[in-house]
Amino acid sequence: MANSAEAIVYGALRTLVADRCYPDVGPAGVARPYITYQAVGGQSPNYLSNTVDIENARMQVNVWADSRSAARALMRSVNAALSAAPILATTIGAAVSNYEPDTKLYGSRGDFSIWFYP
């Protein structure tokens, strides 16, 4: 992952869930709580013929837990961890709650704008 938005998110969040932090989806049977993340776009810093070294990614972070309160608390920890990371990370809107009836998991989803140097 080198220096990428994915590496930044993983590095900032993995200790919140004992390394149960995964790109895209968690593995079947993973212990809870856990975190998933994925890039879902971003802003382009390029302007016609003038390119810059910095990049941006809109990262979607999902937390999964056995209860609504645990998911909400974990998302607050995610917000704090990304805010404290040595990068420019800002929230894009408020977190969205979720429930997956098939897995009986409670979730919370947040989007973050992350600027980084690749």
C-alpha positions in Angstrom: 0.0 0.0 0.0 3.0 2.3 0.3 1.9 5.9 1.0 -1.7 5.8 0.0 -5.0 6.9 1.5 -5.6 3.2 2.2 -2.3 2.8 4.1 -3.1 6.0 6.1 -6.6 4.8 7.1 -5.3 1.3 8.0 -2.4 2.7 10.0 -4.6 5.1 11.9 -7.5 2.7 12.7 -6.0 -0.8 13.0 -5.3 -0.6 16.8 -8.9 0.4 17.5 -10.0 -3.2 16.6 -6.9 -5.4 17.3 -5.9 -5.3 13.6 -9.4 -6.3 12.3 -9.3 -3.5 9.7 -9.9 -4.7 6.1 -10.1 -3.2 2.6 -13.6 -3.6 1.1 -15.1 -6.4 3.2 -14.2 -8.4 6.3 -13.5 -12.1 6.1 -16.2 -14.6 6.9 -16.5 -15.3 10.6 -14.2 -12.4 11.7 -14.5 -11.4 15.3 -16.4 -8.2 16.1 -16.0 -5.3 16.2 -14.2 -4.7 12.9 -13.6 -2.0 10.4 -13.7 -1.9 6.6 -12.6 0.9 4.3 -12.5 1.7 0.6 -11.8 4.6 -1.7 -15.0 6.1 -3.2 -13.6 9.0 -5.2 -11.9 12.2 -4.3 -10.9 15.6 -5.6 -8.5 16.2 -8.4 -5.7 18.6 -7.6 -4.6 18.8 -11.3 -5.4 22.0 -13.2 -5.0 21.7 -16.9 -1.3 21.8 -17.6 -0.3 22.4 -13.9 0.0 19.2 -11.9 0.8 18.9 -8.2 2.3 16.2 -6.1 -0.5 16.0 -3.5 -3.4 13.6 -4.0 -6.9 13.3 -2.4 -9.1 10.4 -1.7 -12.6 10.2 -0.4 -12.4 7.2 2.0 -15.5 5.5 3.2 -15.0 3.8 6.6 -17.5 1.2 7.9 -17.5 -0.1 11.4 -19.4 -3.3 12.4 -20.4 -4.4 15.9 -22.9 -6.5 17.8 -24.9 -3.5 19.0 -25.9 0.0 17.8 -24.2 1.6 20.8 -20.9 -0.3 20.1 -21.0 0.7 16.5 -21.6 4.4 17.4 -18.8 4.4 20.0 -16.4 2.8 17.5 -17.2 5.4 14.8 -16.5 8.2 17.3 -13.1 6.6 17.9 -12.6 6.4 14.1 -13.3 10.2 13.9 -10.9 10.9 16.7 -8.1 8.7 15.3 -8.3 10.2 11.8 -8.4 13.7 13.2 -5.3 13.0 15.2 -3.3 11.4 12.3 -0.5 13.5 10.9 -2.4 14.1 7.7 -5.2 16.4 6.5 -8.3 14.3 7.1 -11.7 15.9 7.4 -15.2 14.3 7.8 -17.6 14.7 4.9 -21.0 14.8 6.6 -22.2 12.9 9.6 -22.0 9.2 10.1 -24.8 7.0 8.8 -26.2 4.1 10.8 -26.8 0.7 9.3 -28.2 -2.7 10.2 -27.5 -5.9 8.2 -30.3 -8.4 9.0 -28.6 -11.3 7.2 -25.5 -11.0 9.5 -27.3 -9.3 12.4 -24.5 -6.7 12.4 -24.9 -3.1 13.4 -22.9 -0.6 11.4 -21.9 3.0 11.1 -20.5 4.5 7.9 -18.5 7.7 7.6 -16.8 9.5 4.7 -13.4 11.3 5.0 -11.5 13.5 2.7 -7.8 12.6 3.0 -4.9 14.6 1.4 -1.6 12.8 1.1 1.7 12.7 -0.8 2.1 9.4 -2.7 
